[in-house]
């Protein structure tokens, strides 16, 4: 059976699993324990992991905060700026209507707390021009929050161009990089992005761990305030016992992705081409700007077939999604495709497929046969 839902979660890389398991059983100390060797070894593991992730992100080790995932990273990044926004009277926020709910909902909350939040819509391409976004920036703009790779369409946004422009202004840039971090070369690592959210289980590490990257501007730290308290871990920004095995796991996954990026990219690109060939002769449309699309995510509408019918019709052949894993259980139309202005019928027909470099293309004929059966 084809697993075509890696945008929801990936399998844990066996090499990562080996690291994680060892630290869960043999090297199980608490990194906060300072009175014995188990704690000292755990602390060194965390420091090594921080150095590894910092190297992949091209920042200093003190600019890496380990979290439970991109959702928590997004919340800390956005809600944590509120105090600074109030103090400086910069309460204008720019984001997009196609962000993950982990960005949209914190911003909707800030809108109830005296902040003016603009959710921009990209048009049918699903892609913004940097110029259009920058045209909305004002002297009182606190932050622009724009995802790198859309989790439903795979369309990429010009975050590097935004970063280069915004660094000359007081406005900060936050990027939800859950789907693209380390996968698409150094696009986000080489750009002066102020805040960046990373999710481990999109990279081949276990669920429950992520990273918030906070890049300095010169000597100035990103002016974040904690949104949780207790313990003082992670420089007081994110309290709680550091999950040493998971932290080591996300670091190992990020390191492997960087080392094997070219092979991964070639593998997912080849599979994408094979998948598109399998759709030939089936009435369909690809959703989003395919000229600016990550090679491991595809959003497709099979005309005349409701998306739920497709999911059920191919369930013995392939695992696919009707949208983000965080919202697909509700069976509501995709807020991403709706914000793009696609016709309701096309939105209701849309399926997201996502894969990895080792996804087995020899199973595509069975998928094609199942889709052909549905389209008759």
Secondary structure, 3 states (H helix, E strand, C coil): CEECECCCCCCCCHHHHHHHHHHHHCCCCCCCCCCCHHHHHHHHHHHHHHHHHHHHHCCCHHHEEEECCHHHHHHHHHHCCHHHHHHHCCCEEEEECCCCHHHHHHHHHHHCCCCEEEEECCCCCCCCCHHHHHCCCCCCEEEEECCCECCCCCEECCHHHHHHHHCCCCCEEEEECCCCCCCCCCCCCCCCCCEEEEEHHHCCCCCCCEEEEECCECCECCCCCCCCCCCCCHHHCCCCCCCHHHHHHHHHHHHHHHHCHHHHHHHHHHHHHHHHHHCCCCCEEECCCHHHECCCEEEEEECCCCHHHHHHHCCCCEECECCCCCCHHHCCCCHHHHHCCCCHHHHHCEEEEECCCCCCHHHHHHHHHHHHHHHC
